[in-house]
Amino acid sequence: MTERTGLFKFGGADVTLQGNPVGPGDKAPDFGVIRAADGTKVSLKDFAGKVLVIASVPSLDTGVCSTETRRFNQEASNLSSDVNILTVSCDLPYAQKRWCGAEGVDRITVASDHYDTSFGLAYGVLMKEKRLLARAVWVVGKDGKVTYHQLCAAAGVEPDYEQAIAAAKALV
């Protein structure tokens, strides 16, 4: 398993990212996460034939993650039905469902990587020291290839929403 340091800070300290990094031109790897809304398993195959924006966040119960997830939920209403947005964290699916209900997040898929961290390892964003996901965004085309990727420098840094959404819109 690949381990990388010096790319992401959590609480001001460098953390080790585990897994294989995925970037533009790569085939998006499959994963298995648990959908917060109903506890069912979700994989990359569930979004086949659609453009997919994937956002990984450390925890929905923190300020920046909450802001980011609400923002992507808002952006979803302005996107084609050919675009899906998936937010993944290591929060328990029950906590995610509660958070989504309290925050009115209902236009995107929120899912948990808590059980086996298959997403974090497949995309190279699992923080070894914290067992949380680093903040990152990918855009995957209908062909299953990554066309956009941003790994934020630190947990407290929001992604570039405009670039991610523009990359998704360009694929429709």
N, CA, C and O of each residue as an XYZ file, in Angstrom:
688
protein
N       0.852     -1.185      0.000
C       0.000      0.000      0.000
C       0.893      1.242      0.000
O       1.876      1.322      0.737
N       0.533      2.189     -0.829
C       1.275      3.438     -0.944
C       0.981      4.332      0.260
O      -0.165      4.443      0.694
N       2.020      4.965      0.794
C       1.872      5.971      1.849
C       2.611      7.216      1.403
O       3.746      7.146      0.933
N       1.941      8.381      1.558
C       2.534      9.654      1.138
C       2.407     10.661      2.270
O       1.397     10.686      2.974
N       3.417     11.482      2.443
C       3.390     12.530      3.458
C       3.680     13.877      2.807
O       4.141     13.947      1.668
N       3.398     14.952      3.558
C       3.698     16.291      3.085
C       2.662     16.856      2.125
O       2.894     17.900      1.515
N       1.518     16.182      1.979
C       0.496     16.635      1.035
C      -0.739     17.214      1.707
O      -1.480     17.979      1.089
N      -0.966     16.859      2.965
C      -2.211     17.241      3.639
C      -1.941     17.442      5.121
O      -1.219     16.675      5.757
N      -2.552     18.512      5.655
C      -2.420     18.796      7.092
C      -3.777     18.640      7.785
O      -4.817     19.014      7.243
N      -3.736     18.092      8.967
C      -4.922     17.961      9.806
C      -4.554     18.520     11.176
O      -3.619     18.040     11.816
N      -5.292     19.536     11.623
C      -4.956     20.160     12.903
C      -3.584     20.801     12.889
O      -2.931     20.884     13.929
N      -3.132     21.257     11.722
C      -1.842     21.922     11.606
C      -0.660     20.988     11.437
O       0.461     21.446     11.212
N      -0.889     19.676     11.541
C       0.216     18.714     11.424
C       0.080     17.898     10.145
O      -1.024     17.571      9.710
N       1.227     17.578      9.554
C       1.223     16.692      8.393
C       0.685     15.327      8.787
O       0.966     14.830      9.877
N      -0.090     14.723      7.894
C      -0.570     13.358      8.100
C      -0.122     12.504      6.923
O       0.251     13.018      5.868
N      -0.166     11.201      7.122
C       0.191     10.236      6.096
C      -1.066      9.820      5.356
O      -2.031      9.368      5.972
N      -1.061      9.970      4.036
C      -2.184      9.520      3.224
C      -1.881      8.124      2.712
O      -0.823      7.872      2.135
N      -2.830      7.217      2.932
C      -2.676      5.832      2.499
C      -3.523      5.571      1.259
O      -4.567      6.190      1.056
N      -3.051      4.647      0.444
C      -3.778      4.256     -0.751
C      -3.130      4.811     -1.997
O      -2.113      5.502     -1.941
N      -3.742      4.492     -3.124
C      -3.184      4.890     -4.410
C      -3.829      6.177     -4.896
O      -5.047      6.232     -5.060
N      -3.026      7.222     -5.131
C      -3.602      8.482     -5.608
C      -4.240      8.312     -6.983
O      -3.745      7.560     -7.822
N      -5.340      9.019     -7.198
C      -6.083      8.965     -8.453
C      -6.186     10.383     -8.995
O      -6.593     11.296     -8.278
N      -5.820     10.569    -10.255
C      -5.858     11.903    -10.841
C      -6.371     11.880    -12.266
O      -6.764     10.830    -12.773
N      -6.370     13.037    -12.914
C      -6.865     13.150    -14.285
C      -6.214     12.135    -15.220
O      -4.999     11.934    -15.209
N      -7.068     11.500    -16.034
C      -6.617     10.488    -16.976
C      -6.708      9.074    -16.441
O      -6.711      8.115    -17.213
N      -6.783      8.933    -15.120
C      -6.895      7.607    -14.507
C      -8.317      7.081    -14.619
O      -9.277      7.852    -14.624
N      -8.442      5.772    -14.710
C      -9.749      5.141    -14.614
C     -10.143      5.207    -13.141
O      -9.362      4.829    -12.269
N     -11.345      5.684    -12.867
C     -11.804      5.794    -11.479
C     -11.938      4.396    -10.887
O     -12.634      3.555    -11.456
N     -11.286      4.130     -9.756
C     -11.399      2.799     -9.154
C     -12.751      2.601     -8.463
O     -13.380      3.555     -8.005
N     -13.175      1.350     -8.402
C     -14.424      1.036     -7.725
C     -14.218      1.120     -6.215
O     -13.087      1.144     -5.729
N     -15.309      1.163     -5.496
C     -15.304      1.255     -4.044
C     -16.646      0.747     -3.554
O     -17.566      0.552     -4.348
N     -16.763      0.533     -2.256
C     -18.035      0.157     -1.655
C     -18.244      0.967     -0.394
O     -17.511      0.805      0.581
N     -19.235      1.833     -0.406
C     -19.559      2.675      0.750
C     -21.033      2.474      1.095
O     -21.789      1.903      0.308
N     -21.433      2.941      2.264
C     -22.802      2.754      2.725
C     -23.562      4.074      2.635
O     -23.167      5.077      3.228
N     -24.666      4.052      1.878
C     -25.509      5.234      1.683
C     -26.168      5.613      3.010
O     -26.790      4.775      3.663
N     -26.029      6.872      3.398
C     -26.592      7.352      4.659
C     -28.114      7.260      4.675
O     -28.701      6.920      5.703
N     -28.752      7.554      3.562
C     -30.217      7.636      3.524
C     -30.898      6.326      3.870
O     -31.930      6.322      4.541
N     -30.323      5.193      3.410
C     -31.035      3.927      3.617
C     -30.151      2.748      4.003
O     -30.650      1.629      4.124
N     -28.861      2.964      4.199
C     -27.970      1.896      4.641
C     -27.576      0.899      3.569
O     -26.982     -0.135      3.877
N     -27.896      1.190      2.304
C     -27.526      0.272      1.227
C     -26.106      0.550      0.752
O     -25.576      1.647      0.927
N     -25.507     -0.466      0.149
C     -24.156     -0.318     -0.377
C     -24.192      0.446     -1.701
O     -25.077      0.233     -2.530
N     -23.237      1.319     -1.880
C     -23.104      2.123     -3.095
C     -21.699      1.883     -3.647
O     -20.718      1.855     -2.903
N     -21.626      1.711     -4.964
C     -20.323      1.573     -5.605
C     -20.268      2.489     -6.824
O     -21.266      3.109     -7.191
N     -19.118      2.565     -7.433
C     -18.956      3.394     -8.619
C     -19.940      2.971     -9.708
O     -20.428      3.807    -10.467
N     -20.228      1.677     -9.781
C     -21.140      1.152    -10.806
C     -22.539      1.766    -10.706
O     -23.251      1.840    -11.707
N     -22.935      2.204     -9.516
C     -24.254      2.808     -9.332
C     -24.383      4.155    -10.049
O     -25.491      4.669    -10.210
N     -23.273      4.717    -10.473
C     -23.281      6.011    -11.153
C     -22.872      5.880    -12.627
O     -22.599      6.880    -13.290
N     -22.833      4.654    -13.128
C     -22.410      4.400    -14.508
C     -23.277      5.194    -15.488
O     -24.492      5.302    -15.320
N     -22.624      5.745    -16.513
C     -23.336      6.499    -17.537
C     -23.654      7.925    -17.145
O     -24.300      8.648    -17.904
N     -23.212      8.337    -15.976
C     -23.430      9.702    -15.488
C     -22.075     10.342    -15.215
O     -21.073      9.648    -15.051
N     -22.054     11.652    -15.169
C     -20.888     12.388    -14.679
C     -20.996     12.368    -13.163
O     -22.077     12.577    -12.612
N     -19.897     12.120    -12.496
C     -19.911     12.018    -11.032
C     -18.888     12.957    -10.415
O     -17.702     12.909    -10.740
N     -19.367     13.810     -9.522
C     -18.491     14.634     -8.697
C     -18.387     13.910     -7.364
O     -19.399     13.659     -6.709
N     -17.166     13.575     -6.961
C     -16.940     12.903     -5.684
C     -16.190     13.866     -4.774
O     -15.144     14.399     -5.142
N     -16.736     14.081     -3.587
C     -16.066     14.910     -2.574
C     -15.793     14.036     -1.356
O     -16.714     13.449     -0.789
N     -14.537     13.951     -0.956
C     -14.220     13.268      0.302
C     -13.975     14.340      1.356
O     -13.312     15.346      1.101
N     -14.526     14.103      2.546
C     -14.408     15.060      3.641
C     -14.051     14.318      4.927
O     -14.412     13.150      5.075
N     -13.348     14.968      5.863
C     -13.014     14.306      7.124
C     -14.245     13.948      7.976
O     -14.378     12.800      8.401
N     -15.142     14.909      8.230
C     -16.327     14.629      9.054
C     -17.379     15.701      8.832
O     -17.089     16.896      8.895
N     -18.605     15.261      8.573
C     -19.705     16.202      8.335
C     -19.973     17.096      9.542
O     -20.504     18.196      9.389
N     -19.616     16.640     10.725
C     -19.881     17.403     11.943
C     -18.826     18.459     12.244
O     -18.697     18.899     13.387
N     -18.076     18.867     11.234
C     -17.118     19.958     11.402
C     -17.505     21.099     10.460
O     -18.201     20.882      9.468
N     -17.066     22.276     10.764
C     -17.498     23.465     10.048
C     -17.253     23.452      8.556
O     -18.182     23.681      7.781
N     -16.023     23.191      8.130
C     -15.702     23.251      6.704
C     -16.392     22.114      5.945
O     -16.892     22.323      4.840
N     -16.420     20.934      6.519
C     -17.084     19.793      5.859
C     -18.578     20.050      5.713
O     -19.177     19.732      4.686
N     -19.163     20.623      6.737
C     -20.583     20.962      6.705
C     -20.857     21.994      5.619
O     -21.794     21.843      4.836
N     -20.044     23.035      5.573
C     -20.188     24.082      4.560
C     -20.037     23.498      3.162
O     -20.837     23.791      2.274
N     -19.020     22.679      2.966
C     -18.757     22.090      1.655
C     -19.914     21.208      1.203
O     -20.346     21.296      0.054
N     -20.411     20.374      2.077
C     -21.478     19.444      1.695
C     -22.776     20.187      1.402
O     -23.494     19.840      0.464
N     -23.078     21.198      2.193
C     -24.269     22.015      1.906
C     -24.103     22.739      0.569
O     -25.066     22.858     -0.188
N     -22.903     23.219      0.272
C     -22.644     23.926     -0.990
C     -22.833     22.994     -2.182
O     -23.481     23.371     -3.158
N     -22.279     21.787     -2.121
C     -22.462     20.856     -3.230
C     -23.932     20.456     -3.363
O     -24.407     20.246     -4.479
N     -24.654     20.349     -2.264
C     -26.090     20.059     -2.315
C     -26.819     21.188     -3.050
O     -27.704     20.934     -3.866
N     -26.443     22.427     -2.758
C     -27.041     23.594     -3.423
C     -26.679     23.597     -4.916
O     -27.538     23.847     -5.762
N     -25.431     23.324     -5.231
C     -24.985     23.307     -6.632
C     -25.721     22.236     -7.428
O     -25.957     22.412     -8.623
N     -26.085     21.137     -6.792
C     -26.745     20.026     -7.483
C     -28.045     20.458     -8.147
O     -28.423     19.913     -9.183
N     -28.729     21.429     -7.561
C     -30.007     21.866     -8.141
C     -29.821     22.608     -9.464
O     -30.780     22.780    -10.215
N     -28.603     23.045     -9.752
C     -28.321     23.768    -11.001
C     -27.634     22.896    -12.045
O     -27.186     23.395    -13.078
N     -27.553     21.604    -11.778
C     -26.849     20.707    -12.686
C     -27.815     19.827    -13.466
O     -28.947     19.591    -13.041
N     -27.358     19.357    -14.589
C     -28.116     18.426    -15.411
C     -28.389     17.138    -14.627
O     -27.667     16.802    -13.688
N     -29.429     16.437    -15.027
C     -29.727     15.147    -14.390
C     -28.667     14.103    -14.756
O     -28.665     13.000    -14.210
N     -27.771     14.453    -15.674
C     -26.660     13.570    -16.033
C     -25.470     13.707    -15.085
O     -24.443     13.056    -15.279
N     -25.604     14.549    -14.061
C     -24.520     14.761    -13.099
C     -25.006     14.352    -11.709
O     -26.062     14.790    -11.253
N     -24.221     13.512    -11.049
C     -24.482     13.146     -9.657
C     -23.342     13.649     -8.799
O     -22.210     13.792     -9.263
N     -23.655     13.918     -7.534
C     -22.631     14.330     -6.573
C     -22.667     13.346     -5.411
O     -23.728     13.049     -4.863
N     -21.496     12.848     -5.049
C     -21.333     11.908     -3.944
C     -20.359     12.501     -2.942
O     -19.238     12.861     -3.300
N     -20.778     12.605     -1.693
C     -19.881     13.025     -0.621
C     -19.626     11.827      0.274
O     -20.562     11.156      0.708
N     -18.351     11.559      0.548
C     -17.950     10.397      1.330
C     -17.136     10.853      2.534
O     -16.237     11.684      2.410
N     -17.461     10.299      3.701
C     -16.667     10.512      4.911
C     -16.616      9.200      5.677
O     -17.287      8.236      5.308
N     -15.831      9.159      6.734
C     -15.780      7.972      7.588
C     -16.759      8.072      8.759
O     -16.717      7.242      9.667
N     -17.630      9.068      8.749
C     -18.679      9.146      9.764
C     -19.574      7.918      9.641
O     -19.717      7.360      8.553
N     -20.169      7.501     10.738
C     -21.133      6.403     10.677
C     -22.332      6.819      9.836
O     -22.723      7.986      9.873
N     -22.925      5.903      9.079
C     -24.068      6.265      8.244
C     -25.242      6.828      9.048
O     -25.990      7.666      8.542
N     -25.408      6.383     10.278
C     -26.500      6.883     11.123
C     -26.285      8.370     11.444
O     -27.226      9.164     11.426
N     -25.038      8.725     11.736
C     -24.711     10.123     12.010
C     -24.877     10.962     10.744
O     -25.356     12.095     10.807
N     -24.484     10.412      9.603
C     -24.650     11.123      8.339
C     -26.131     11.370      8.042
O     -26.506     12.463      7.619
N     -26.957     10.369      8.259
C     -28.395     10.512      8.003
C     -28.995     11.594      8.897
O     -29.799     12.409      8.444
N     -28.599     11.595     10.165
C     -29.072     12.619     11.098
C     -28.625     14.002     10.627
O     -29.417     14.944     10.609
N     -27.357     14.116     10.249
C     -26.812     15.402      9.799
C     -27.544     15.878      8.541
O     -27.938     17.041      8.465
N     -27.730     15.002      7.563
C     -28.423     15.381      6.323
C     -29.830     15.884      6.618
O     -30.270     16.875      6.034
N     -30.538     15.208      7.518
C     -31.887     15.632      7.881
C     -31.888     16.996      8.544
O     -32.736     17.835      8.243
N     -30.952     17.220      9.435
C     -30.869     18.498     10.157
C     -30.460     19.644      9.234
O     -30.874     20.785      9.437
N     -29.648     19.342      8.221
C     -29.122     20.379      7.331
C     -29.913     20.509      6.026
O     -29.631     21.397      5.222
N     -30.894     19.636      5.808
C     -31.691     19.699      4.584
C     -30.939     19.261      3.339
O     -31.269     19.693      2.234
N     -29.941     18.418      3.498
C     -29.159     17.924      2.365
C     -29.905     16.738      1.758
O     -29.989     15.668      2.360
N     -30.452     16.949      0.539
C     -31.300     15.923     -0.062
C     -31.117     15.790     -1.569
O     -31.844     15.029     -2.207
N     -30.162     16.511     -2.152
C     -29.965     16.464     -3.604
C     -28.721     15.689     -4.013
O     -28.493     15.459     -5.200
N     -27.916     15.286     -3.035
C     -26.690     14.546     -3.310
C     -26.717     13.236     -2.534
O     -27.538     13.050     -1.637
N     -25.823     12.345     -2.885
C     -25.669     11.098     -2.144
C     -24.563     11.295     -1.117
O     -23.454     11.707     -1.457
N     -24.871     11.002      0.131
C     -23.877     11.054      1.203
C     -23.672      9.613      1.654
O     -24.636      8.884      1.887
N     -22.408      9.208      1.774
C     -22.129      7.811      2.092
C     -20.945      7.686      3.046
O     -20.092      8.569      3.142
N     -20.929      6.553      3.748
C     -19.918      6.288      4.765
C     -18.882      5.281      4.282
O     -19.215      4.248      3.700
N     -17.623      5.607      4.538
C     -16.494      4.719      4.249
C     -15.967      4.117      5.547
O     -14.854      3.594      5.587
N     -16.768      4.192      6.603
C     -16.343      3.784      7.942
C     -15.956      2.306      8.023
O     -14.951      1.966      8.646
N     -16.727      1.442      7.412
C     -16.572      0.013      7.656
C     -15.267     -0.582      7.171
O     -14.606     -1.301      7.919
N     -14.879     -0.299      5.931
C     -13.644     -0.922      5.434
C     -12.705      0.061      4.735
O     -11.677     -0.349      4.198
N     -13.037      1.323      4.734
C     -12.238      2.394      4.107
C     -11.829      2.056      2.669
O     -10.749      2.439      2.221
N     -12.690      1.345      1.959
C     -12.355      0.962      0.578
C     -12.224      2.183     -0.325
O     -11.388      2.200     -1.229
N     -13.045      3.205     -0.086
C     -12.942      4.414     -0.894
C     -11.620      5.128     -0.604
O     -10.859      5.427     -1.524
N     -11.353      5.399      0.662
C     -10.144      6.130      1.034
C      -8.872      5.489      0.514
O      -7.959      6.179      0.062
N      -8.814      4.162      0.580
C      -7.634      3.452      0.080
C      -7.585      3.458     -1.447
O      -6.514      3.621     -2.031
N      -8.744      3.282     -2.100
C      -8.775      3.247     -3.567
C      -8.394      4.588     -4.179
O      -7.836      4.637     -5.275
N      -8.697      5.692     -3.464
C      -8.437      7.026     -4.000
C      -7.251      7.721     -3.330
O      -6.931      8.859     -3.670
N      -6.596      7.045     -2.378
C      -5.371      7.563     -1.775
C      -5.564      8.704     -0.802
O      -4.685      9.555     -0.671
N      -6.715      8.745     -0.102
C      -6.985      9.862      0.803
C      -7.282      9.438      2.243
O      -7.818     10.230      3.018
N      -6.943      8.201      2.612
C      -7.167      7.764      3.991
C      -6.023      8.271      4.867
O      -4.859      7.950      4.628
N      -6.367      9.068      5.887
C      -5.361      9.571      6.818
C      -5.009      8.458      7.802
O      -5.843      8.051      8.611
N      -3.787      7.974      7.731
C      -3.334      6.863      8.567
C      -3.483      7.173     10.057
O      -3.938      6.331     10.831
N      -3.101      8.369     10.444
C      -3.093      8.728     11.866
C      -4.493      8.954     12.432
O      -4.676      8.848     13.644
N      -5.475      9.258     11.606
C      -6.808      9.652     12.083
C      -7.932      8.690     11.668
O      -9.014      8.712     12.255
N      -7.679      7.857     10.671
C      -8.714      6.990     10.067
C      -9.910      7.822      9.584
O     -11.073      7.452      9.740
N      -9.557      8.950      8.997
C     -10.519      9.850      8.361
C     -10.042     10.080      6.930
O      -8.917      9.729      6.574
N     -10.914     10.675      6.114
C     -10.544     10.977      4.740
C     -10.052     12.410      4.618
O     -10.577     13.316      5.265
N      -9.046     12.603      3.790
C      -8.572     13.947      3.479
C      -9.597     14.627      2.573
O     -10.358     13.958      1.874
N      -9.611     15.951      2.591
C     -10.542     16.715      1.754
C     -10.023     16.745      0.316
O      -8.926     17.230      0.043
N     -10.839     16.215     -0.592
C     -10.466     16.167     -2.004
C     -11.731     16.118     -2.854
O     -12.813     15.791     -2.366
N     -11.574     16.448     -4.131
C     -12.685     16.401     -5.082
C     -12.178     15.787     -6.382
O     -11.079     16.100     -6.840
N     -12.985     14.915     -6.968
C     -12.729     14.329     -8.283
C     -13.963     14.537     -9.139
O     -15.080     14.586     -8.625
N     -13.765     14.658    -10.439
C     -14.865     14.615    -11.393
C     -14.573     13.442    -12.318
O     -13.505     13.351    -12.924
N     -15.559     12.544    -12.409
C     -15.433     11.340    -13.220
C     -16.412     11.451    -14.383
O     -17.598     11.707    -14.178
N     -15.919     11.260    -15.598
C     -16.765     11.338    -16.780
C     -17.634     10.103    -16.955
O     -17.484      9.110    -16.242
N     -18.540     10.183    -17.912
C     -19.438      9.062    -18.207
C     -18.658      7.815    -18.622
O     -19.160      6.696    -18.516
N     -17.434      8.016    -19.094
C     -16.584      6.904    -19.514
C     -15.806      6.283    -18.360
O     -15.041      5.339    -18.561
N     -16.001      6.811    -17.146
C     -15.324      6.252    -15.974
C     -13.922      6.777    -15.742
O     -13.205      6.269    -14.879
N     -13.520      7.792    -16.503
C     -12.179      8.360    -16.334
C     -12.247      9.671    -15.551
O     -13.171     10.468    -15.716
N     -11.256      9.870    -14.707
C     -11.149     11.092    -13.921
C     -10.686     12.220    -14.834
O      -9.698     12.082    -15.555
N     -11.412     13.344    -14.798
C     -11.030     14.498    -15.615
C     -10.563     15.677    -14.765
O      -9.938     16.606    -15.277
N     -10.864     15.638    -13.477
C     -10.499     16.749    -12.578
C     -10.210     16.162    -11.203
O     -10.866     15.215    -10.768
N      -9.221     16.735    -10.529
C      -8.912     16.321     -9.149
C      -8.296     17.492     -8.399
O      -7.451     18.217     -8.925
N      -8.734     17.658     -7.175
C      -8.108     18.622     -6.272
C      -7.979     17.989     -4.898
O      -8.975     17.570     -4.308
N      -6.765     17.918     -4.387
C      -6.511     17.545     -2.999
C      -6.244     18.843     -2.273
O      -5.269     19.533     -2.569
N      -7.099     19.182     -1.330
C      -6.895     20.424     -0.568
C      -5.645     20.281      0.294
O      -5.250     19.166      0.634
N      -5.029     21.391      0.644
C      -3.780     21.366      1.389
C      -3.967     21.006      2.862
O      -3.049     20.503      3.509
N      -5.167     21.269      3.384
C      -5.418     21.032      4.802
C      -6.904     20.813      5.040
O      -7.736     21.164      4.203
N      -7.224     20.238      6.173
C      -8.623     19.940      6.510
C      -9.472     21.206      6.546
O     -10.666     21.149      6.254
N      -8.888     22.331      6.893
C      -9.633     23.579      7.004
C      -9.755     24.372      5.716
O     -10.270     25.490      5.734
N      -9.297     23.823      4.599
C      -9.318     24.519      3.313
C     -10.454     23.959      2.456
O     -10.531     22.753      2.221
N     -11.335     24.852      1.992
C     -12.431     24.433      1.120
C     -11.915     24.190     -0.293
O     -10.935     24.805     -0.713
N     -12.571     23.296     -1.026
C     -12.161     23.070     -2.413
C     -12.595     24.220     -3.305
O     -13.354     25.093     -2.884
N     -12.110     24.216     -4.535
C     -12.509     25.202     -5.525
C     -13.806     24.706     -6.175
O     -13.778     23.963     -7.157
N     -14.931     25.126     -5.613
C     -16.244     24.665     -6.084
C     -16.457     24.993     -7.559
O     -16.926     24.156     -8.330
N     -16.108     26.214     -7.939
C     -16.355     26.662     -9.304
C     -15.627     25.784    -10.315
O     -16.206     25.405    -11.334
N     -14.368     25.457    -10.047
C     -13.604     24.621    -10.981
C     -14.201     23.219    -11.071
O     -14.320     22.660    -12.161
N     -14.571     22.658     -9.935
C     -15.137     21.299     -9.925
C     -16.456     21.258    -10.688
O     -16.683     20.358    -11.496
N     -17.323     22.229    -10.432
C     -18.625     22.264    -11.114
C     -18.439     22.526    -12.607
O     -19.122     21.921    -13.434
N     -17.521     23.424    -12.952
C     -17.258     23.690    -14.378
C     -16.729     22.427    -15.068
O     -17.093     22.153    -16.211
N     -15.880     21.664    -14.387
C     -15.362     20.427    -14.967
C     -16.486     19.427    -15.201
O     -16.495     18.726    -16.213
N     -17.430     19.359    -14.272
C     -18.580     18.455    -14.433
C     -19.479     18.908    -15.573
O     -19.900     18.095    -16.397
N     -19.774     20.196    -15.623
C     -20.647     20.727    -16.685
C     -20.039     20.527    -18.076
O     -20.765     20.319    -19.048
N     -18.722     20.589    -18.168
C     -18.047     20.428    -19.449
C     -18.203     19.012    -20.017
O     -17.978     18.792    -21.207
N     -18.584     18.065    -19.177
C     -18.713     16.669    -19.606
C     -20.127     16.281    -20.003
O     -20.360     15.158    -20.451
N     -21.077     17.205    -19.842
C     -22.473     16.882    -20.144
C     -22.805     17.256    -21.573
O     -23.937     17.060    -22.016
